[in-house]
């Protein structure tokens, strides 16, 4: 059985919940990514921060990204998969929640992230196409 651990990108870089959105944006540029997991001082996952979150939740509302923290933009609900979940479970979670990337945890520790690109590299064209279609649909 292929698991989340088998297809994930390991060692995902976190943005600390106390870091500013400017710091987070710089990390995104440096890593060439559009999203970062948010980790608290206890190393537990607090949410995900996307480049879109920075624009919609801060810039568009007139907040100063140099003063607003990543933790302030964390979602109420954190969607994750377990490292030993099957790829079918991973695809189900991503489809159900219409998310393009999902953090992978082992216990309470972040061990990686699965993005659509990881799915495309590891799974069949049909599985990849189904996921992209579901996540990209409007309803």
C-alpha positions, -999 to 999 in steps of 0.1 A, spaced: 0 0 0 13 34 -10 11 59 19 12 96 24 48 92 36 57 76 2 46 106 -19 51 136 4 77 162 2 96 157 35 110 184 58 84 211 51 97 245 63 74 262 88 66 298 94 63 305 132 30 317 143 48 348 158 65 357 125 52 386 105 35 382 71 65 400 56 88 373 70 65 346 57 63 362 23 101 363 22 103 326 31 78 318 3 99 337 -22 132 320 -10 116 286 -11 96 293 -43 64 281 -27 29 296 -23 21 281 11 38 274 44 27 254 74 23 276 105 39 261 136 36 273 172 63 275 198 53 240 209 62 228 174 26 218 168 9 226 135 -14 256 138 -25 259 102 -14 268 67 -6 302 53 -9 309 16 2 338 -5 -35 344 -11 -41 346 27 -16 374 30 -34 393 3 -70 386 13 -67 386 51 -41 414 55 -32 436 25 -68 439 11 -81 448 46 -55 475 51 -35 457 77 2 462 79 19 429 69 50 440 89 28 440 120 4 412 113 16 377 123 12 344 105 -8 331 135 -34 358 130 -41 344 96 -43 307 106 -76 290 97 -99 278 125 -99 242 111 -66 225 103 -68 198 77 -41 172 78 -33 136 69 -13 110 88 20 98 74 7 62 73 -27 71 56 -32 55 22 -29 76 -9 -67 70 -14 -73 86 20 -51 115 10 -69 121 -22 -102 118 -5 -92 145 21 -79 168 -6 -110 164 -27 -135 167 1 -119 199 14 -109 212 -21 -73 218 -10 -43 218 -33 -18 209 -5 -21 191 28 3 188 57 14 153 67 18 146 105 32 117 125 17 119 159 15 157 163 47 164 145 48 179 109 69 155 88 60 167 53 35 182 29 17 168 -1 9 191 -30 -8 185 -63 26 183 -79 35 154 -55 3 136 -66 12 142 -103 47 128 -98 36 97 -79 2 86 -90 -16 78 -122 -28 105 -147 -64 95 -139 -59 100 -102 -41 133 -107 -68 145 -132 -96 136 -109 -80 155 -80 -73 186 -101 -108 186 -115 -124 182 -80 -102 208 -63 -106 233 -91 -144 230 -95 -166 259 -82 -192 241 -61 
